[in-house]
Amino acid sequence: MNKGEIVEAVAARLGGTKGEAAKALDAVCDVIAEALAAGGDAKLPGFGTFEVRETAERQGHNPRTGGTVTIAASRQPRFKAGAALRKAVARTAEPALGE
């Protein structure tokens, strides 16, 4: 599902326009991004948690030259699915009868 399809589905569920749904989706994404940039997290009960994890500086391998390179420390966004989302995905992954 891409952003356009998500916008259409949200507009259909809410009975609003695609423009309103797009603004709402953009606002949610912006709020989550701002929370992560500020060092916090964003929790949506049942859906999941967006958080930032720190990675330490480490040594890597350049496959082209065979040399060692230093990979800088960084902050990476992560998502941990909530219980309800995991259950919903697991239900759709169950094989049909006779398989």
SVG drawing of the C-alpha trace seen along z (x, -y; Angstrom):
<svg xmlns="http://www.w3.org/2000/svg" viewBox="-19 -19 61 49">
<polyline fill="none" stroke="black" stroke-width="0.4" points="0.0,0.0 1.4,-3.4 0.6,-6.8 -2.1,-7.5 -3.8,-4.2 -3.7,-5.0 -5.1,-8.4 -8.0,-7.0 -8.7,-4.4 -8.7,-6.9 -10.9,-9.3 -13.4,-6.5 -13.5,-5.4 -14.0,-9.0 -16.3,-10.1 -14.1,-13.1 -12.1,-14.2 -8.8,-12.9 -7.2,-16.3 -8.4,-16.2 -7.1,-12.7 -3.7,-13.6 -3.4,-16.6 -4.2,-14.3 -1.7,-11.7 1.0,-14.3 0.3,-15.8 0.6,-12.5 3.9,-11.7 5.3,-15.2 4.3,-14.9 6.0,-11.5 9.2,-12.7 9.4,-15.8 9.0,-13.6 11.8,-11.3 14.1,-14.3 13.6,-15.7 14.9,-12.4 11.5,-11.1 9.3,-8.3 5.7,-8.1 3.5,-5.3 0.2,-4.3 -1.3,-1.7 -2.2,1.5 -0.3,0.4 3.2,-0.1 6.0,-2.4 8.4,-4.6 11.7,-5.2 15.2,-6.3 18.2,-4.0 21.8,-5.0 24.3,-3.0 28.0,-3.0 30.9,-3.8 32.2,-0.5 34.5,0.9 33.2,2.1 34.6,3.8 34.7,2.2 34.0,5.1 35.3,3.2 38.8,2.5 38.9,5.0 39.9,2.3 38.6,1.4 36.3,-1.6 35.0,-3.4 31.2,-3.6 30.2,-6.7 27.9,-6.5 24.3,-7.5 20.7,-7.7 18.3,-5.4 14.5,-5.4 13.0,-2.0 9.4,-0.7 8.2,2.0 4.8,3.5 2.2,3.6 0.4,6.8 -2.8,6.0 -0.9,5.3 1.1,8.5 -2.1,10.5 -3.8,9.0 -0.8,9.8 -0.5,13.3 -4.2,14.0 -3.7,13.1 -0.7,15.4 -2.5,18.5 -2.8,21.1 -6.3,21.8 -8.0,25.1 -6.6,27.9 -3.1,26.4"/>
</svg>
